[in-house]
Amino acid sequence: MVMSPRLDLRQSQSLVMTPQLQQAIKLLQLSNLDLAAYVEQELERNPLLERDDPPVAPQVIERGEERLDSIDTRVLDVPQGAPDEAPLDQDFNTARDEDGPAPSWEAADDGAGFDAGSTWGSGGAPLGDGEDSLERLLADAPSLRDHIEAQIAVDLSGLQDRLIAQHLLGLLDDAGYLAGSCAEVAEMLGCPEAEVERVLGRLQAMDPPGLFARSLRECLALQLADRNRLDPAMQALLDHLELLAKRDLAGLRAVCGVDAEDLVEMIAEIRALDPKPALRFDSSPVQTVVPDVLMRPDPTGGWLVELNAETLPRVLVNNRYHARLARGGGREVKTFLAENLASANWLAKALDQRANTILKVAVEIVRQQDAFFAHGIRSLKPLILRDIAEAIDMHESTVSRVTSNKTLASPRGIFELKYFFTQAVGAGAGGEAHSAEAVRHRIKTLIDTEAPNAVLSDDRIVEILKGEGIDIARRTIAKYRESLRIPSSVQRRREKMALSF
C-alpha cells in the first residue's frame, strides 16, 4: 500500500467559548457587590469607559402587555390576596412570613449542643434611635483589645503581671476563649505557672464576664458567678451539659436535685448567657443585603416588579476621547485603543443583557409563585429551573446562574431567588402537587400546636396531611422533621412528661 498525503474537506459543528462569552457568563452569576467591584476594575483599566449613574425613572408597562420593553419595571396582572390574609404593605425588611404560631420551648430547642445561634442571648446593648445611631456605634465602639487593656492598666500594677496579661490577651480567639494553656505561657515567659494562673484569674474577673475561659462550661460559670448565681445546683447543671444536649430533663433533675419548675428556670438562665462574649466587640461593618429586584403591589391590581437601580452599574463609552487619541497616535496606540473600544462596547452590552435577563427571570418567578406572595408560605408552589426556563425560552443553566446570589424584596420579606425553587410533594387524587417547603412548614405548625397529652407521631401526621390532600410517606415526614431539628414523638412526649412532674 502506498502512503501519500492528501487534503480532505470536512464540515463539523462545535461550540467555541470566546473570552467575551466566558466573561458574559461570569457577569450573569455575580452578585451585585461582586459586579460593582468588577466594573470598578474595568473603569480603572479602560480609559474609554466612564461611569453613567443618572436617576432612573421607573416605567410602568400597561396591564396585559406581554413584551418586555423595559429593563426597569414590569407589571403582572395577577390577583391579590384575600382581605383576611396577612397584609402585604409591610416593610421590605420584615421577616419572612410564617403562617403558624410561635414555636414552643420544646420545638425551639434544637438539641444540637450549645451553638451560639438564636437560642442564646446576645448580651449586647440595644441600639439607639435615629439614622446615625448605627454609624456612631460602629465608629465609637472600642475594640476588645482596647477595652481589656484599659482595665489591665487600672487593675494590674506590677510589670510582670501586665506582661503576662498582655501575652494572655494575645491568645484570645474571636469568641473570647483562651487558645493556649497556662503551662505553655509559663514556659514561654519563664515564670511559675502559678503566677500565670493568678493573673488569668484577675483577667477572668474583668468585663465582659466570660472572657479568658478555656471551655464553654468555664465561660458560663464565670458569667453566672458575676451574677451571683453559681450555686451548687447550677454548678451541677454546668457539669452535666451533655444531658441538656441530649434533652434528658429527668436526668438533669436528678443530678441537680431540683424540681421541674426550678430546672426550667435554670435552663432559661443558661440560655440567657453569652457563649461567645467577645463577639459583641466585633466592630466590623455589617453588610446589608441590597436586593437586586424590587416588588410591590400595583394599585390597579397585580404586582409591580422592577430592578433595583442601585445595583445596576451603568457605563458609557467615550467615543470622542477615542477619536481624539486615534488621530495623533501610531500603530501601537491605535491597536490599544481598538482593543479597549471593543472591550468597552462589550461590557456595556453585557451589563444591559444581564439586567434584562435577571428581570425576565424574576418576573416569571413572581408570576408562578403569585399564591405565595398573596397567601404565605403554605401556598408556595413546587418549582424547578426547567419550569422557568421553558416559560421564558432560556436554558436551565442560564436560569441557574441568574438566580445565584440574587435577592428579591417583596412585601413578605427579602428572599433569595433560589428560595422559590422547591421539590414537589405528591397530592391526593385529583389534587395539585405541594411544595416541599410548604409541607415542611405545615409539619412544624402541627407539632408546635400539639397538645402535651396528645403528641403527634409521624404516622398521625401522615394521616392529617393526607386529609388535607398531601400524599406523603412516613419516612419523608421523619426526614423533614429532622431537617427542622425537631425530636421524635417519643422524645417530645418524654420531655413534656418530665416537665409536668
One Martini backbone bead per residue (centre of mass of N, CA, C, O) as a GRO file, in nm:
protein
  501
    1MET     BB    1   0.097   0.036   0.022
    2VAL     BB    2   0.045   0.373  -0.049
    3MET     BB    3   0.175   0.665   0.099
    4SER     BB    4  -0.019   0.978   0.088
    5PRO     BB    5  -0.085   1.295   0.074
    6ARG     BB    6  -0.397   1.477   0.164
    7LEU     BB    7  -0.698   1.661   0.107
    8ASP     BB    8  -0.969   1.734   0.334
    9LEU     BB    9  -1.324   1.818   0.345
   10ARG     BB   10  -1.488   1.914   0.649
   11GLN     BB   11  -1.784   1.913   0.847
   12SER     BB   12  -1.839   2.094   1.161
   13GLN     BB   13  -1.960   2.121   1.500
   14SER     BB   14  -1.884   2.383   1.747
   15LEU     BB   15  -1.820   2.515   2.065
   16VAL     BB   16  -1.710   2.849   2.119
   17MET     BB   17  -1.539   3.003   2.389
   18THR     BB   18  -1.515   3.307   2.428
   19PRO     BB   19  -1.405   3.550   2.629
   20GLN     BB   20  -1.671   3.710   2.621
   21LEU     BB   21  -1.861   3.473   2.696
   22GLN     BB   22  -1.729   3.401   2.964
   23GLN     BB   23  -1.777   3.683   3.095
   24ALA     BB   24  -2.084   3.689   3.066
   25ILE     BB   25  -2.134   3.446   3.249
   26LYS     BB   26  -1.998   3.567   3.496
   27LEU     BB   27  -2.183   3.817   3.528
   28LEU     BB   28  -2.456   3.664   3.574
   29GLN     BB   29  -2.349   3.531   3.870
   30LEU     BB   30  -2.310   3.787   4.003
   31SER     BB   31  -2.320   3.991   4.240
   32ASN     BB   32  -2.362   4.319   4.307
   33LEU     BB   33  -2.087   4.350   4.450
   34ASP     BB   34  -1.907   4.204   4.242
   35LEU     BB   35  -1.991   4.380   4.003
   36ALA     BB   36  -1.891   4.651   4.111
   37ALA     BB   37  -1.594   4.562   4.130
   38TYR     BB   38  -1.556   4.490   3.832
   39VAL     BB   39  -1.627   4.769   3.711
   40GLU     BB   40  -1.409   4.925   3.861
   41GLN     BB   41  -1.172   4.784   3.722
   42GLU     BB   42  -1.252   4.869   3.431
   43LEU     BB   43  -1.235   5.177   3.478
   44GLU     BB   44  -0.926   5.170   3.546
   45ARG     BB   45  -0.829   5.016   3.278
   46ASN     BB   46  -1.035   5.182   3.091
   47PRO     BB   47  -1.028   5.494   2.924
   48LEU     BB   48  -1.326   5.462   2.766
   49LEU     BB   49  -1.459   5.455   3.041
   50GLU     BB   50  -1.772   5.553   3.200
   51ARG     BB   51  -1.973   5.675   3.433
   52ASP     BB   52  -2.343   5.604   3.458
   53ASP     BB   53  -2.571   5.773   3.706
   54PRO     BB   54  -2.867   5.815   3.642
   55PRO     BB   55  -3.176   5.870   3.700
   56VAL     BB   56  -3.434   5.623   3.732
   57ALA     BB   57  -3.741   5.599   3.580
   58PRO     BB   58  -4.006   5.435   3.614
   59GLN     BB   59  -4.177   5.202   3.394
   60VAL     BB   60  -4.498   5.137   3.309
   61ILE     BB   61  -4.659   4.855   3.221
   62GLU     BB   62  -4.913   4.751   3.076
   63ARG     BB   63  -5.173   4.569   3.103
   64GLY     BB   64  -5.121   4.260   2.928
   65GLU     BB   65  -4.836   4.292   2.852
   66GLU     BB   66  -4.577   4.073   2.712
   67ARG     BB   67  -4.362   4.256   2.656
   68LEU     BB   68  -4.012   4.352   2.713
   69ASP     BB   69  -3.944   4.704   2.711
   70SER     BB   70  -3.811   4.700   3.006
   71ILE     BB   71  -3.554   4.701   3.269
   72ASP     BB   72  -3.724   4.823   3.522
   73THR     BB   73  -4.028   4.723   3.464
   74ARG     BB   74  -4.318   4.512   3.577
   75VAL     BB   75  -4.649   4.411   3.516
   76LEU     BB   76  -4.870   4.192   3.688
   77ASP     BB   77  -5.178   4.025   3.618
   78VAL     BB   78  -5.270   3.961   3.940
   79PRO     BB   79  -5.407   3.852   4.212
   80GLN     BB   80  -5.488   3.917   4.518
   81GLY     BB   81  -5.534   3.884   4.833
   82ALA     BB   82  -5.715   3.826   5.078
   83PRO     BB   83  -5.840   4.031   5.329
   84ASP     BB   84  -5.768   3.802   5.566
   85GLU     BB   85  -5.486   3.830   5.520
   86ALA     BB   86  -5.188   3.921   5.521
   87PRO     BB   87  -5.035   4.198   5.490
   88LEU     BB   88  -4.865   4.374   5.198
   89ASP     BB   89  -4.749   4.661   5.353
   90GLN     BB   90  -4.484   4.589   5.433
   91ASP     BB   91  -4.173   4.592   5.499
   92PHE     BB   92  -3.889   4.468   5.348
   93ASN     BB   93  -3.755   4.394   5.649
   94THR     BB   94  -3.926   4.180   5.708
   95ALA     BB   95  -4.003   3.890   5.788
   96ARG     BB   96  -4.084   3.598   5.716
   97ASP     BB   97  -4.351   3.430   5.658
   98GLU     BB   98  -4.569   3.299   5.922
   99ASP     BB   99  -4.861   3.114   5.978
  100GLY     BB  100  -4.783   3.020   6.242
  101PRO     BB  101  -4.703   2.983   6.545
  102ALA     BB  102  -4.510   3.007   6.790
  103PRO     BB  103  -4.271   2.836   6.910
  104SER     BB  104  -4.189   2.626   7.134
  105TRP     BB  105  -3.961   2.528   7.357
  106GLU     BB  106  -3.922   2.245   7.240
  107ALA     BB  107  -3.890   2.331   6.935
  108ALA     BB  108  -3.652   2.539   6.975
  109ASP     BB  109  -3.487   2.303   7.072
  110ASP     BB  110  -3.237   2.135   6.891
  111GLY     BB  111  -3.019   1.955   7.052
  112ALA     BB  112  -2.708   2.052   6.932
  113GLY     BB  113  -2.613   2.193   7.178
  114PHE     BB  114  -2.392   2.503   7.198
  115ASP     BB  115  -2.485   2.715   6.999
  116ALA     BB  116  -2.467   3.062   6.880
  117GLY     BB  117  -2.763   3.114   6.835
  118SER     BB  118  -3.098   3.187   6.890
  119THR     BB  119  -3.085   3.043   7.190
  120TRP     BB  120  -2.920   3.296   7.258
  121GLY     BB  121  -2.797   3.554   7.411
  122SER     BB  122  -2.625   3.845   7.324
  123GLY     BB  123  -2.562   4.087   7.547
  124GLY     BB  124  -2.638   4.338   7.408
  125ALA     BB  125  -2.700   4.653   7.334
  126PRO     BB  126  -2.915   4.871   7.237
  127LEU     BB  127  -3.002   5.069   6.997
  128GLY     BB  128  -3.046   5.365   6.891
  129ASP     BB  129  -3.190   5.629   6.769
  130GLY     BB  130  -3.166   5.698   6.448
  131GLU     BB  131  -2.971   5.716   6.166
  132ASP     BB  132  -2.668   5.733   6.327
  133SER     BB  133  -2.640   5.507   6.544
  134LEU     BB  134  -2.476   5.287   6.399
  135GLU     BB  135  -2.236   5.460   6.311
  136ARG     BB  136  -2.155   5.549   6.597
  137LEU     BB  137  -2.109   5.271   6.712
  138LEU     BB  138  -1.884   5.180   6.511
  139ALA     BB  139  -1.694   5.429   6.565
  140ASP     BB  140  -1.689   5.423   6.905
  141ALA     BB  141  -1.629   5.138   6.947
  142PRO     BB  142  -1.431   4.946   7.109
  143SER     BB  143  -1.211   4.725   7.126
  144LEU     BB  144  -1.126   4.455   7.298
  145ARG     BB  145  -0.834   4.532   7.353
  146ASP     BB  146  -0.888   4.815   7.464
  147HIS     BB  147  -1.075   4.728   7.695
  148ILE     BB  148  -0.866   4.548   7.845
  149GLU     BB  149  -0.624   4.743   7.868
  150ALA     BB  150  -0.769   4.947   8.050
  151GLN     BB  151  -0.800   4.741   8.289
  152ILE     BB  152  -0.505   4.665   8.328
  153ALA     BB  153  -0.404   4.954   8.406
  154VAL     BB  154  -0.580   4.946   8.678
  155ASP     BB  155  -0.556   4.640   8.811
  156LEU     BB  156  -0.248   4.628   8.716
  157SER     BB  157   0.082   4.706   8.848
  158GLY     BB  158   0.269   4.500   8.765
  159LEU     BB  159   0.490   4.421   8.521
  160GLN     BB  160   0.454   4.113   8.512
  161ASP     BB  161   0.146   4.107   8.502
  162ARG     BB  162   0.120   4.270   8.237
  163LEU     BB  163   0.280   4.077   8.060
  164ILE     BB  164   0.095   3.834   8.097
  165ALA     BB  165  -0.168   3.971   8.009
  166GLN     BB  166  -0.079   4.041   7.719
  167HIS     BB  167  -0.031   3.749   7.634
  168LEU     BB  168  -0.320   3.645   7.689
  169LEU     BB  169  -0.461   3.844   7.500
  170GLY     BB  170  -0.320   3.721   7.238
  171LEU     BB  171  -0.487   3.428   7.288
  172LEU     BB  172  -0.743   3.527   7.187
  173ASP     BB  173  -1.023   3.463   7.036
  174ASP     BB  174  -1.307   3.563   6.874
  175ALA     BB  175  -1.490   3.455   7.133
  176GLY     BB  176  -1.288   3.468   7.412
  177TYR     BB  177  -1.089   3.239   7.415
  178LEU     BB  178  -0.828   3.042   7.532
  179ALA     BB  179  -0.542   2.963   7.316
  180GLY     BB  180  -0.420   2.806   7.581
  181SER     BB  181  -0.189   2.738   7.831
  182CYS     BB  182  -0.032   2.806   8.125
  183ALA     BB  183   0.218   2.633   8.075
  184GLU     BB  184   0.303   2.761   7.807
  185VAL     BB  185   0.331   3.050   7.913
  186ALA     BB  186   0.540   2.992   8.135
  187GLU     BB  187   0.758   2.879   7.944
  188MET     BB  188   0.784   3.132   7.760
  189LEU     BB  189   0.829   3.348   8.015
  190GLY     BB  190   0.971   3.224   8.272
  191CYS     BB  191   0.738   3.135   8.481
  192PRO     BB  192   0.524   3.053   8.698
  193GLU     BB  193   0.220   2.900   8.675
  194ALA     BB  194   0.082   3.042   8.916
  195GLU     BB  195   0.105   3.329   8.800
  196VAL     BB  196  -0.074   3.282   8.554
  197GLU     BB  197  -0.326   3.194   8.710
  198ARG     BB  198  -0.361   3.458   8.868
  199VAL     BB  199  -0.392   3.649   8.622
  200LEU     BB  200  -0.626   3.501   8.494
  201GLY     BB  201  -0.824   3.556   8.726
  202ARG     BB  202  -0.823   3.864   8.682
  203LEU     BB  203  -0.926   3.859   8.388
  204GLN     BB  204  -1.198   3.698   8.449
  205ALA     BB  205  -1.307   3.964   8.618
  206MET     BB  206  -1.362   4.109   8.374
  207ASP     BB  207  -1.484   4.301   8.119
  208PRO     BB  208  -1.658   4.071   8.012
  209PRO     BB  209  -1.803   3.808   8.118
  210GLY     BB  210  -1.619   3.502   8.001
  211LEU     BB  211  -1.345   3.563   7.960
  212PHE     BB  212  -1.073   3.345   7.940
  213ALA     BB  213  -1.182   3.082   7.869
  214ARG     BB  214  -1.142   2.707   7.821
  215SER     BB  215  -1.460   2.675   7.820
  216LEU     BB  216  -1.792   2.667   7.823
  217ARG     BB  217  -1.830   2.608   8.122
  218GLU     BB  218  -1.648   2.842   8.223
  219CYS     BB  219  -1.796   3.074   8.083
  220LEU     BB  220  -2.068   3.034   8.231
  221ALA     BB  221  -1.958   3.045   8.522
  222LEU     BB  222  -1.854   3.337   8.515
  223GLN     BB  223  -2.134   3.468   8.464
  224LEU     BB  224  -2.278   3.353   8.713
  225ALA     BB  225  -2.082   3.469   8.924
  226ASP     BB  226  -2.138   3.768   8.850
  227ARG     BB  227  -2.459   3.708   8.939
  228ASN     BB  228  -2.476   3.518   9.186
  229ARG     BB  229  -2.558   3.196   9.045
  230LEU     BB  230  -2.333   2.981   9.160
  231ASP     BB  231  -2.466   2.721   9.258
  232PRO     BB  232  -2.478   2.386   9.306
  233ALA     BB  233  -2.701   2.335   9.094
  234MET     BB  234  -2.565   2.492   8.861
  235GLN     BB  235  -2.301   2.332   8.864
  236ALA     BB  236  -2.433   2.061   8.793
  237LEU     BB  237  -2.537   2.153   8.519
  238LEU     BB  238  -2.256   2.223   8.398
  239ASP     BB  239  -2.144   1.922   8.446
  240HIS     BB  240  -2.422   1.832   8.252
  241LEU     BB  241  -2.456   1.931   7.945
  242GLU     BB  242  -2.506   1.662   7.792
  243LEU     BB  243  -2.800   1.630   7.895
  244LEU     BB  244  -2.911   1.881   7.754
  245ALA     BB  245  -2.836   1.791   7.467
  246LYS     BB  246  -3.024   1.520   7.512
  247ARG     BB  247  -3.287   1.602   7.678
  248ASP     BB  248  -3.237   1.506   7.990
  249LEU     BB  249  -3.439   1.610   8.235
  250ALA     BB  250  -3.446   1.389   8.446
  251GLY     BB  251  -3.140   1.377   8.493
  252LEU     BB  252  -3.109   1.675   8.582
  253ARG     BB  253  -3.291   1.662   8.831
  254ALA     BB  254  -3.117   1.457   8.979
  255VAL     BB  255  -2.831   1.609   8.984
  256CYS     BB  256  -2.960   1.889   9.102
  257GLY     BB  257  -3.210   1.868   9.302
  258VAL     BB  258  -3.476   1.948   9.138
  259ASP     BB  259  -3.744   2.068   9.003
  260ALA     BB  260  -3.905   2.145   8.716
  261GLU     BB  261  -3.930   2.452   8.759
  262ASP     BB  262  -3.632   2.509   8.831
  263LEU     BB  263  -3.509   2.390   8.574
  264VAL     BB  264  -3.633   2.587   8.374
  265GLU     BB  265  -3.497   2.839   8.498
  266MET     BB  266  -3.204   2.745   8.463
  267ILE     BB  267  -3.210   2.713   8.156
  268ALA     BB  268  -3.284   3.007   8.100
  269GLU     BB  269  -3.023   3.123   8.217
  270ILE     BB  270  -2.829   2.983   8.026
  271ARG     BB  271  -2.957   3.106   7.758
  272ALA     BB  272  -2.886   3.413   7.850
  273LEU     BB  273  -2.614   3.363   7.779
  274ASP     BB  274  -2.273   3.414   7.649
  275PRO     BB  275  -2.068   3.202   7.456
  276LYS     BB  276  -1.950   3.483   7.293
  277PRO     BB  277  -1.831   3.766   7.434
  278ALA     BB  278  -1.648   3.900   7.196
  279LEU     BB  279  -1.859   3.969   6.963
  280ARG     BB  280  -1.961   4.254   7.067
  281PHE     BB  281  -1.670   4.386   6.956
  282ASP     BB  282  -1.751   4.361   6.663
  283SER     BB  283  -1.677   4.638   6.429
  284SER     BB  284  -1.756   4.527   6.176
  285PRO     BB  285  -1.914   4.580   5.903
  286VAL     BB  286  -2.235   4.551   5.800
  287GLN     BB  287  -2.386   4.363   5.550
  288THR     BB  288  -2.625   4.468   5.353
  289VAL     BB  289  -2.899   4.370   5.191
  290VAL     BB  290  -2.924   4.419   4.839
  291PRO     BB  291  -3.160   4.413   4.627
  292ASP     BB  292  -3.221   4.337   4.285
  293VAL     BB  293  -3.534   4.310   4.342
  294LEU     BB  294  -3.848   4.475   4.315
  295MET     BB  295  -4.165   4.447   4.504
  296ARG     BB  296  -4.512   4.549   4.442
  297PRO     BB  297  -4.811   4.661   4.458
  298ASP     BB  298  -5.061   4.735   4.237
  299PRO     BB  299  -5.320   4.953   4.241
  300THR     BB  300  -5.461   4.795   3.980
  301GLY     BB  301  -5.323   4.531   4.005
  302GLY     BB  302  -5.095   4.322   4.102
  303TRP     BB  303  -4.749   4.347   4.004
  304LEU     BB  304  -4.445   4.526   4.074
  305VAL     BB  305  -4.148   4.485   3.879
  306GLU     BB  306  -3.804   4.575   3.965
  307LEU     BB  307  -3.509   4.706   3.937
  308ASN     BB  308  -3.232   4.794   4.118
  309ALA     BB  309  -3.053   5.074   4.051
  310GLU     BB  310  -2.821   5.035   4.271
  311THR     BB  311  -2.729   4.744   4.116
  312LEU     BB  312  -2.671   4.918   3.836
  313PRO     BB  313  -2.415   4.947   3.651
  314ARG     BB  314  -2.315   5.229   3.450
  315VAL     BB  315  -2.187   5.273   3.117
  316LEU     BB  316  -1.961   5.457   2.902
  317VAL     BB  317  -1.854   5.545   2.575
  318ASN     BB  318  -1.574   5.741   2.473
  319ASN     BB  319  -1.559   5.846   2.150
  320ARG     BB  320  -1.408   6.116   2.155
  321TYR     BB  321  -1.151   6.019   2.291
  322HIS     BB  322  -1.085   5.809   2.078
  323ALA     BB  323  -1.062   6.003   1.832
  324ARG     BB  324  -0.839   6.190   1.944
  325LEU     BB  325  -0.621   5.966   1.987
  326ALA     BB  326  -0.624   5.836   1.695
  327ARG     BB  327  -0.512   6.078   1.522
  328GLY     BB  328  -0.207   6.090   1.685
  329GLY     BB  329  -0.144   5.791   1.658
  330GLY     BB  330  -0.011   5.500   1.636
  331ARG     BB  331  -0.026   5.168   1.605
  332GLU     BB  332  -0.025   5.098   1.908
  333VAL     BB  333  -0.247   5.294   1.989
  334LYS     BB  334  -0.469   5.182   1.800
  335THR     BB  335  -0.468   4.899   1.916
  336PHE     BB  336  -0.537   4.976   2.205
  337LEU     BB  337  -0.804   5.124   2.139
  338ALA     BB  338  -0.951   4.890   1.999
  339GLU     BB  339  -0.956   4.698   2.241
  340ASN     BB  340  -1.102   4.895   2.439
  341LEU     BB  341  -1.353   4.943   2.268
  342ALA     BB  342  -1.452   4.652   2.257
  343SER     BB  343  -1.465   4.614   2.566
  344ALA     BB  344  -1.665   4.844   2.626
  345ASN     BB  345  -1.898   4.751   2.446
  346TRP     BB  346  -1.932   4.477   2.577
  347LEU     BB  347  -1.997   4.569   2.867
  348ALA     BB  348  -2.250   4.731   2.805
  349LYS     BB  349  -2.403   4.492   2.681
  350ALA     BB  350  -2.380   4.289   2.919
  351LEU     BB  351  -2.531   4.459   3.130
  352ASP     BB  352  -2.798   4.477   2.977
  353GLN     BB  353  -2.844   4.172   2.950
  354ARG     BB  354  -2.843   4.105   3.250
  355ALA     BB  355  -3.084   4.277   3.333
  356ASN     BB  356  -3.296   4.145   3.149
  357THR     BB  357  -3.264   3.855   3.259
  358ILE     BB  358  -3.335   3.902   3.554
  359LEU     BB  359  -3.617   4.019   3.506
  360LYS     BB  360  -3.738   3.784   3.351
  361VAL     BB  361  -3.710   3.576   3.578
  362ALA     BB  362  -3.855   3.730   3.808
  363VAL     BB  363  -4.129   3.758   3.671
  364GLU     BB  364  -4.185   3.449   3.650
  365ILE     BB  365  -4.170   3.385   3.948
  366VAL     BB  366  -4.401   3.570   4.036
  367ARG     BB  367  -4.616   3.440   3.860
  368GLN     BB  368  -4.586   3.140   3.983
  369GLN     BB  369  -4.579   3.272   4.303
  370ASP     BB  370  -4.840   3.434   4.376
  371ALA     BB  371  -4.964   3.278   4.619
  372PHE     BB  372  -4.741   3.339   4.818
  373PHE     BB  373  -4.769   3.657   4.821
  374ALA     BB  374  -5.079   3.640   4.908
  375HIS     BB  375  -5.074   3.378   5.147
  376GLY     BB  376  -4.801   3.226   5.174
  377ILE     BB  377  -4.617   2.939   5.240
  378ARG     BB  378  -4.857   2.736   5.189
  379SER     BB  379  -4.856   2.848   4.865
  380LEU     BB  380  -4.607   2.714   4.774
  381LYS     BB  381  -4.477   2.611   4.483
  382PRO     BB  382  -4.361   2.391   4.283
  383LEU     BB  383  -4.017   2.443   4.156
  384ILE     BB  384  -3.819   2.455   3.861
  385LEU     BB  385  -3.597   2.549   3.628
  386ARG     BB  386  -3.754   2.442   3.381
  387ASP     BB  387  -4.009   2.613   3.411
  388ILE     BB  388  -3.871   2.885   3.354
  389ALA     BB  389  -3.717   2.819   3.093
  390GLU     BB  390  -3.971   2.749   2.919
  391ALA     BB  391  -4.131   3.020   2.961
  392ILE     BB  392  -3.859   3.208   2.850
  393ASP     BB  393  -3.659   3.068   2.659
  394MET     BB  394  -3.431   2.908   2.832
  395HIS     BB  395  -3.173   2.791   2.991
  396GLU     BB  396  -3.110   2.637   3.283
  397SER     BB  397  -2.826   2.756   3.333
  398THR     BB  398  -2.917   3.050   3.319
  399VAL     BB  399  -3.115   3.043   3.554
  400SER     BB  400  -2.910   2.953   3.765
  401ARG     BB  401  -2.725   3.204   3.742
  402VAL     BB  402  -2.937   3.423   3.802
  403THR     BB  403  -3.026   3.297   4.098
  404SER     BB  404  -2.749   3.356   4.191
  405ASN     BB  405  -2.701   3.595   4.425
  406LYS     BB  406  -3.013   3.674   4.439
  407THR     BB  407  -3.262   3.923   4.529
  408LEU     BB  408  -3.598   3.969   4.675
  409ALA     BB  409  -3.822   4.235   4.739
  410SER     BB  410  -4.101   4.199   4.949
  411PRO     BB  411  -4.378   4.219   5.154
  412ARG     BB  412  -4.255   3.931   5.290
  413GLY     BB  413  -3.960   3.995   5.207
  414ILE     BB  414  -3.633   3.865   5.175
  415PHE     BB  415  -3.525   3.674   4.887
  416GLU     BB  416  -3.400   3.427   4.736
  417LEU     BB  417  -3.444   3.295   4.429
  418LYS     BB  418  -3.391   2.997   4.524
  419TYR     BB  419  -3.634   2.966   4.725
  420PHE     BB  420  -3.862   2.905   4.488
  421PHE     BB  421  -3.712   2.624   4.468
  422THR     BB  422  -3.907   2.328   4.488
  423GLN     BB  423  -4.016   2.039   4.562
  424ALA     BB  424  -4.243   1.787   4.508
  425VAL     BB  425  -4.549   1.686   4.659
  426GLY     BB  426  -4.779   1.476   4.667
  427ALA     BB  427  -5.115   1.421   4.582
  428GLY     BB  428  -5.412   1.360   4.573
  429ALA     BB  429  -5.681   1.294   4.416
  430GLY     BB  430  -5.693   1.567   4.195
  431GLY     BB  431  -5.453   1.718   4.300
  432GLU     BB  432  -5.205   1.929   4.389
  433ALA     BB  433  -4.902   1.997   4.421
  434HIS     BB  434  -4.649   2.036   4.673
  435SER     BB  435  -4.439   2.204   4.853
  436ALA     BB  436  -4.182   2.123   5.055
  437GLU     BB  437  -4.182   2.385   5.223
  438ALA     BB  438  -4.485   2.380   5.295
  439VAL     BB  439  -4.482   2.104   5.437
  440ARG     BB  440  -4.272   2.173   5.650
  441HIS     BB  441  -4.441   2.400   5.776
  442ARG     BB  442  -4.685   2.222   5.854
  443ILE     BB  443  -4.537   2.034   6.046
  444LYS     BB  444  -4.446   2.251   6.246
  445THR     BB  445  -4.729   2.350   6.320
  446LEU     BB  446  -4.839   2.085   6.436
  447ILE     BB  447  -4.622   2.053   6.661
  448ASP     BB  448  -4.659   2.332   6.802
  449THR     BB  449  -4.991   2.256   6.856
  450GLU     BB  450  -4.960   2.031   7.037
  451ALA     BB  451  -5.056   1.844   7.286
  452PRO     BB  452  -4.916   1.716   7.570
  453ASN     BB  453  -5.137   1.458   7.561
  454ALA     BB  454  -5.098   1.471   7.212
  455VAL     BB  455  -4.865   1.346   7.052
  456LEU     BB  456  -4.737   1.343   6.734
  457SER     BB  457  -4.695   1.120   6.508
  458ASP     BB  458  -4.592   1.040   6.200
  459ASP     BB  459  -4.850   0.885   6.125
  460ARG     BB  460  -5.049   1.110   6.206
  461ILE     BB  461  -4.939   1.322   6.009
  462VAL     BB  462  -5.006   1.166   5.757
  463GLU     BB  463  -5.314   1.168   5.800
  464ILE     BB  464  -5.354   1.473   5.804
  465LEU     BB  465  -5.230   1.535   5.523
  466LYS     BB  466  -5.421   1.353   5.362
  467GLY     BB  467  -5.673   1.521   5.447
  468GLU     BB  468  -5.524   1.778   5.282
  469GLY     BB  469  -5.393   1.644   5.007
  470ILE     BB  470  -5.120   1.499   5.116
  471ASP     BB  471  -4.886   1.280   4.972
  472ILE     BB  472  -4.702   1.109   5.229
  473ALA     BB  473  -4.442   0.970   5.381
  474ARG     BB  474  -4.307   0.884   5.679
  475ARG     BB  475  -4.004   0.921   5.603
  476THR     BB  476  -4.047   1.215   5.510
  477ILE     BB  477  -4.134   1.328   5.776
  478ALA     BB  478  -3.871   1.256   5.923
  479LYS     BB  479  -3.686   1.424   5.744
  480TYR     BB  480  -3.818   1.701   5.791
  481ARG     BB  481  -3.798   1.700   6.099
  482GLU     BB  482  -3.487   1.682   6.111
  483SER     BB  483  -3.435   1.946   5.947
  484LEU     BB  484  -3.590   2.106   6.196
  485ARG     BB  485  -3.494   1.988   6.472
  486ILE     BB  486  -3.708   1.763   6.557
  487PRO     BB  487  -3.809   1.549   6.759
  488SER     BB  488  -3.951   1.287   6.848
  489SER     BB  489  -4.234   1.177   6.996
  490VAL     BB  490  -4.094   1.034   7.229
  491GLN     BB  491  -3.917   1.275   7.320
  492ARG     BB  492  -4.145   1.482   7.358
  493ARG     BB  493  -4.304   1.320   7.569
  494ARG     BB  494  -4.078   1.299   7.781
  495GLU     BB  495  -4.043   1.602   7.831
  496LYS     BB  496  -4.339   1.672   7.913
  497MET     BB  497  -4.346   1.478   8.152
  498ALA     BB  498  -4.107   1.597   8.311
  499LEU     BB  499  -4.238   1.891   8.334
  500SER     BB  500  -4.510   1.784   8.489
  501PHE     BB  501  -4.378   1.688   8.775
   0.00000   0.00000   0.00000
